[in-house]
Amino acid sequence: MTFLPLIIFICILALAMWISRNNYKNRKYELINNLKDFNKYIEDYYHSMEEDKKEKFISLLNTNWKENFVSILEHKFYYANNVWSIQQQIAKQEELFSELKKFNEDITNL
């Protein structure tokens, strides 16, 4: 009888770890799907621009952003394996998209 509380505690702990692991995996897949959708949105926005604007925008990007942007356009984007890295990728894509949108609006207003 002295082991019963210990066994119950271990069972509760194992259940909590299993639930946490599943939640983490589900969150990872949800973030990856969100990032894929956002990359598709970036690609569609880019293709809706005029050809000369497209070329000018790509020529203005630094090396890292250019590689990132081209990987989106060529559907060769590498999706990270953990939640933190995926969140960092989303933040970078948001920054890239805001620059793309600002560039397109600035050129249009000239």
PyMOL CGO cylinders between C-alpha atoms (Angstrom):
from pymol import cmd
from pymol.cgo import CYLINDER

trace = [
    CYLINDER, 0.00, 0.00, 0.00, 2.89, 2.39, 0.45, 0.3, 1, 1, 1, 1, 1, 1,
    CYLINDER, 2.89, 2.39, 0.45, 3.70, 2.16, -3.23, 0.3, 1, 1, 1, 1, 1, 1,
    CYLINDER, 3.70, 2.16, -3.23, 0.19, 3.02, -4.42, 0.3, 1, 1, 1, 1, 1, 1,
    CYLINDER, 0.19, 3.02, -4.42, 0.66, 6.83, -4.20, 0.3, 1, 1, 1, 1, 1, 1,
    CYLINDER, 0.66, 6.83, -4.20, 3.99, 6.50, -6.01, 0.3, 1, 1, 1, 1, 1, 1,
    CYLINDER, 3.99, 6.50, -6.01, 2.43, 4.40, -8.77, 0.3, 1, 1, 1, 1, 1, 1,
    CYLINDER, 2.43, 4.40, -8.77, -0.42, 6.90, -9.17, 0.3, 1, 1, 1, 1, 1, 1,
    CYLINDER, -0.42, 6.90, -9.17, 2.06, 9.78, -9.31, 0.3, 1, 1, 1, 1, 1, 1,
    CYLINDER, 2.06, 9.78, -9.31, 4.15, 8.01, -11.97, 0.3, 1, 1, 1, 1, 1, 1,
    CYLINDER, 4.15, 8.01, -11.97, 1.03, 7.27, -14.05, 0.3, 1, 1, 1, 1, 1, 1,
    CYLINDER, 1.03, 7.27, -14.05, -0.10, 10.90, -13.86, 0.3, 1, 1, 1, 1, 1, 1,
    CYLINDER, -0.10, 10.90, -13.86, 3.40, 12.09, -14.76, 0.3, 1, 1, 1, 1, 1, 1,
    CYLINDER, 3.40, 12.09, -14.76, 3.59, 9.71, -17.75, 0.3, 1, 1, 1, 1, 1, 1,
    CYLINDER, 3.59, 9.71, -17.75, 0.16, 10.85, -18.96, 0.3, 1, 1, 1, 1, 1, 1,
    CYLINDER, 0.16, 10.85, -18.96, 1.15, 14.51, -18.64, 0.3, 1, 1, 1, 1, 1, 1,
    CYLINDER, 1.15, 14.51, -18.64, 4.37, 13.91, -20.59, 0.3, 1, 1, 1, 1, 1, 1,
    CYLINDER, 4.37, 13.91, -20.59, 2.48, 12.06, -23.35, 0.3, 1, 1, 1, 1, 1, 1,
    CYLINDER, 2.48, 12.06, -23.35, -0.09, 14.87, -23.67, 0.3, 1, 1, 1, 1, 1, 1,
    CYLINDER, -0.09, 14.87, -23.67, 2.64, 17.54, -23.71, 0.3, 1, 1, 1, 1, 1, 1,
    CYLINDER, 2.64, 17.54, -23.71, 4.58, 15.69, -26.40, 0.3, 1, 1, 1, 1, 1, 1,
    CYLINDER, 4.58, 15.69, -26.40, 1.50, 15.40, -28.61, 0.3, 1, 1, 1, 1, 1, 1,
    CYLINDER, 1.50, 15.40, -28.61, 0.63, 19.07, -28.12, 0.3, 1, 1, 1, 1, 1, 1,
    CYLINDER, 0.63, 19.07, -28.12, 4.19, 20.04, -29.08, 0.3, 1, 1, 1, 1, 1, 1,
    CYLINDER, 4.19, 20.04, -29.08, 4.06, 17.93, -32.25, 0.3, 1, 1, 1, 1, 1, 1,
    CYLINDER, 4.06, 17.93, -32.25, 0.66, 19.32, -33.20, 0.3, 1, 1, 1, 1, 1, 1,
    CYLINDER, 0.66, 19.32, -33.20, 1.89, 22.88, -32.64, 0.3, 1, 1, 1, 1, 1, 1,
    CYLINDER, 1.89, 22.88, -32.64, 4.91, 22.22, -34.86, 0.3, 1, 1, 1, 1, 1, 1,
    CYLINDER, 4.91, 22.22, -34.86, 2.74, 20.95, -37.72, 0.3, 1, 1, 1, 1, 1, 1,
    CYLINDER, 2.74, 20.95, -37.72, 0.33, 23.86, -37.31, 0.3, 1, 1, 1, 1, 1, 1,
    CYLINDER, 0.33, 23.86, -37.31, 3.20, 26.37, -37.54, 0.3, 1, 1, 1, 1, 1, 1,
    CYLINDER, 3.20, 26.37, -37.54, 4.68, 24.63, -40.58, 0.3, 1, 1, 1, 1, 1, 1,
    CYLINDER, 4.68, 24.63, -40.58, 1.31, 24.76, -42.34, 0.3, 1, 1, 1, 1, 1, 1,
    CYLINDER, 1.31, 24.76, -42.34, 0.94, 28.45, -41.47, 0.3, 1, 1, 1, 1, 1, 1,
    CYLINDER, 0.94, 28.45, -41.47, 4.41, 29.15, -42.84, 0.3, 1, 1, 1, 1, 1, 1,
    CYLINDER, 4.41, 29.15, -42.84, 3.65, 27.22, -46.05, 0.3, 1, 1, 1, 1, 1, 1,
    CYLINDER, 3.65, 27.22, -46.05, 0.47, 29.25, -46.52, 0.3, 1, 1, 1, 1, 1, 1,
    CYLINDER, 0.47, 29.25, -46.52, 2.36, 32.48, -45.87, 0.3, 1, 1, 1, 1, 1, 1,
    CYLINDER, 2.36, 32.48, -45.87, 5.08, 31.52, -48.36, 0.3, 1, 1, 1, 1, 1, 1,
    CYLINDER, 5.08, 31.52, -48.36, 2.37, 30.83, -50.94, 0.3, 1, 1, 1, 1, 1, 1,
    CYLINDER, 2.37, 30.83, -50.94, 0.87, 34.26, -50.20, 0.3, 1, 1, 1, 1, 1, 1,
    CYLINDER, 0.87, 34.26, -50.20, 4.29, 35.91, -50.65, 0.3, 1, 1, 1, 1, 1, 1,
    CYLINDER, 4.29, 35.91, -50.65, 4.77, 34.07, -53.94, 0.3, 1, 1, 1, 1, 1, 1,
    CYLINDER, 4.77, 34.07, -53.94, 1.31, 35.07, -55.22, 0.3, 1, 1, 1, 1, 1, 1,
    CYLINDER, 1.31, 35.07, -55.22, 1.90, 38.70, -54.22, 0.3, 1, 1, 1, 1, 1, 1,
    CYLINDER, 1.90, 38.70, -54.22, 5.26, 38.71, -55.99, 0.3, 1, 1, 1, 1, 1, 1,
    CYLINDER, 5.26, 38.71, -55.99, 3.81, 37.22, -59.18, 0.3, 1, 1, 1, 1, 1, 1,
    CYLINDER, 3.81, 37.22, -59.18, 1.05, 39.85, -59.19, 0.3, 1, 1, 1, 1, 1, 1,
    CYLINDER, 1.05, 39.85, -59.19, 3.69, 42.57, -59.56, 0.3, 1, 1, 1, 1, 1, 1,
    CYLINDER, 3.69, 42.57, -59.56, 4.90, 43.92, -62.90, 0.3, 1, 1, 1, 1, 1, 1,
    CYLINDER, 4.90, 43.92, -62.90, 7.98, 42.23, -64.41, 0.3, 1, 1, 1, 1, 1, 1,
    CYLINDER, 7.98, 42.23, -64.41, 10.31, 45.22, -64.08, 0.3, 1, 1, 1, 1, 1, 1,
    CYLINDER, 10.31, 45.22, -64.08, 9.37, 45.62, -60.40, 0.3, 1, 1, 1, 1, 1, 1,
    CYLINDER, 9.37, 45.62, -60.40, 10.10, 41.94, -59.78, 0.3, 1, 1, 1, 1, 1, 1,
    CYLINDER, 10.10, 41.94, -59.78, 13.59, 42.17, -61.22, 0.3, 1, 1, 1, 1, 1, 1,
    CYLINDER, 13.59, 42.17, -61.22, 14.35, 45.40, -59.40, 0.3, 1, 1, 1, 1, 1, 1,
    CYLINDER, 14.35, 45.40, -59.40, 13.16, 44.01, -56.07, 0.3, 1, 1, 1, 1, 1, 1,
    CYLINDER, 13.16, 44.01, -56.07, 15.31, 40.89, -56.33, 0.3, 1, 1, 1, 1, 1, 1,
    CYLINDER, 15.31, 40.89, -56.33, 18.33, 42.97, -57.33, 0.3, 1, 1, 1, 1, 1, 1,
    CYLINDER, 18.33, 42.97, -57.33, 17.92, 45.11, -54.18, 0.3, 1, 1, 1, 1, 1, 1,
    CYLINDER, 17.92, 45.11, -54.18, 17.91, 42.15, -51.76, 0.3, 1, 1, 1, 1, 1, 1,
    CYLINDER, 17.91, 42.15, -51.76, 20.99, 41.22, -49.77, 0.3, 1, 1, 1, 1, 1, 1,
    CYLINDER, 20.99, 41.22, -49.77, 22.45, 37.73, -50.23, 0.3, 1, 1, 1, 1, 1, 1,
    CYLINDER, 22.45, 37.73, -50.23, 20.60, 36.06, -47.33, 0.3, 1, 1, 1, 1, 1, 1,
    CYLINDER, 20.60, 36.06, -47.33, 17.22, 37.51, -48.21, 0.3, 1, 1, 1, 1, 1, 1,
    CYLINDER, 17.22, 37.51, -48.21, 17.76, 36.77, -51.88, 0.3, 1, 1, 1, 1, 1, 1,
    CYLINDER, 17.76, 36.77, -51.88, 18.48, 33.09, -51.16, 0.3, 1, 1, 1, 1, 1, 1,
    CYLINDER, 18.48, 33.09, -51.16, 15.45, 32.93, -48.89, 0.3, 1, 1, 1, 1, 1, 1,
    CYLINDER, 15.45, 32.93, -48.89, 13.19, 34.61, -51.44, 0.3, 1, 1, 1, 1, 1, 1,
    CYLINDER, 13.19, 34.61, -51.44, 14.38, 32.49, -54.35, 0.3, 1, 1, 1, 1, 1, 1,
    CYLINDER, 14.38, 32.49, -54.35, 13.85, 29.32, -52.30, 0.3, 1, 1, 1, 1, 1, 1,
    CYLINDER, 13.85, 29.32, -52.30, 10.22, 30.40, -51.79, 0.3, 1, 1, 1, 1, 1, 1,
    CYLINDER, 10.22, 30.40, -51.79, 9.73, 31.05, -55.49, 0.3, 1, 1, 1, 1, 1, 1,
    CYLINDER, 9.73, 31.05, -55.49, 11.34, 27.75, -56.50, 0.3, 1, 1, 1, 1, 1, 1,
    CYLINDER, 11.34, 27.75, -56.50, 9.44, 25.77, -53.82, 0.3, 1, 1, 1, 1, 1, 1,
    CYLINDER, 9.44, 25.77, -53.82, 12.72, 24.65, -52.22, 0.3, 1, 1, 1, 1, 1, 1,
    CYLINDER, 12.72, 24.65, -52.22, 12.20, 26.34, -48.87, 0.3, 1, 1, 1, 1, 1, 1,
    CYLINDER, 12.20, 26.34, -48.87, 13.60, 24.38, -45.91, 0.3, 1, 1, 1, 1, 1, 1,
    CYLINDER, 13.60, 24.38, -45.91, 11.16, 24.14, -43.01, 0.3, 1, 1, 1, 1, 1, 1,
    CYLINDER, 11.16, 24.14, -43.01, 12.79, 23.81, -39.59, 0.3, 1, 1, 1, 1, 1, 1,
    CYLINDER, 12.79, 23.81, -39.59, 12.15, 20.90, -37.24, 0.3, 1, 1, 1, 1, 1, 1,
    CYLINDER, 12.15, 20.90, -37.24, 11.37, 22.60, -33.95, 0.3, 1, 1, 1, 1, 1, 1,
    CYLINDER, 11.37, 22.60, -33.95, 8.82, 25.18, -32.86, 0.3, 1, 1, 1, 1, 1, 1,
    CYLINDER, 8.82, 25.18, -32.86, 11.31, 27.91, -31.95, 0.3, 1, 1, 1, 1, 1, 1,
    CYLINDER, 11.31, 27.91, -31.95, 13.09, 27.73, -35.32, 0.3, 1, 1, 1, 1, 1, 1,
    CYLINDER, 13.09, 27.73, -35.32, 9.80, 27.75, -37.21, 0.3, 1, 1, 1, 1, 1, 1,
    CYLINDER, 9.80, 27.75, -37.21, 8.72, 30.85, -35.28, 0.3, 1, 1, 1, 1, 1, 1,
    CYLINDER, 8.72, 30.85, -35.28, 12.01, 32.51, -36.26, 0.3, 1, 1, 1, 1, 1, 1,
    CYLINDER, 12.01, 32.51, -36.26, 11.38, 31.62, -39.90, 0.3, 1, 1, 1, 1, 1, 1,
    CYLINDER, 11.38, 31.62, -39.90, 7.90, 33.14, -39.71, 0.3, 1, 1, 1, 1, 1, 1,
    CYLINDER, 7.90, 33.14, -39.71, 9.36, 36.36, -38.28, 0.3, 1, 1, 1, 1, 1, 1,
    CYLINDER, 9.36, 36.36, -38.28, 11.90, 36.54, -41.12, 0.3, 1, 1, 1, 1, 1, 1,
    CYLINDER, 11.90, 36.54, -41.12, 9.20, 35.92, -43.72, 0.3, 1, 1, 1, 1, 1, 1,
    CYLINDER, 9.20, 35.92, -43.72, 7.06, 38.68, -42.21, 0.3, 1, 1, 1, 1, 1, 1,
    CYLINDER, 7.06, 38.68, -42.21, 10.00, 41.06, -42.45, 0.3, 1, 1, 1, 1, 1, 1,
    CYLINDER, 10.00, 41.06, -42.45, 10.67, 40.01, -46.05, 0.3, 1, 1, 1, 1, 1, 1,
    CYLINDER, 10.67, 40.01, -46.05, 7.00, 40.43, -46.99, 0.3, 1, 1, 1, 1, 1, 1,
    CYLINDER, 7.00, 40.43, -46.99, 6.77, 43.86, -45.39, 0.3, 1, 1, 1, 1, 1, 1,
    CYLINDER, 6.77, 43.86, -45.39, 9.79, 44.95, -47.48, 0.3, 1, 1, 1, 1, 1, 1,
    CYLINDER, 9.79, 44.95, -47.48, 8.22, 43.49, -50.61, 0.3, 1, 1, 1, 1, 1, 1,
    CYLINDER, 8.22, 43.49, -50.61, 4.92, 45.24, -49.95, 0.3, 1, 1, 1, 1, 1, 1,
    CYLINDER, 4.92, 45.24, -49.95, 6.64, 48.54, -49.09, 0.3, 1, 1, 1, 1, 1, 1,
    CYLINDER, 6.64, 48.54, -49.09, 8.76, 48.31, -52.25, 0.3, 1, 1, 1, 1, 1, 1,
    CYLINDER, 8.76, 48.31, -52.25, 5.72, 47.63, -54.43, 0.3, 1, 1, 1, 1, 1, 1,
    CYLINDER, 5.72, 47.63, -54.43, 3.72, 50.48, -52.88, 0.3, 1, 1, 1, 1, 1, 1,
    CYLINDER, 3.72, 50.48, -52.88, 6.63, 52.94, -53.06, 0.3, 1, 1, 1, 1, 1, 1,
    CYLINDER, 6.63, 52.94, -53.06, 7.26, 52.18, -56.73, 0.3, 1, 1, 1, 1, 1, 1,
    CYLINDER, 7.26, 52.18, -56.73, 3.55, 52.46, -57.49, 0.3, 1, 1, 1, 1, 1, 1,
    CYLINDER, 3.55, 52.46, -57.49, 3.32, 55.87, -55.82, 0.3, 1, 1, 1, 1, 1, 1,
    CYLINDER, 3.32, 55.87, -55.82, 6.22, 57.33, -57.81, 0.3, 1, 1, 1, 1, 1, 1,
]
cmd.load_cgo(trace, "trace")
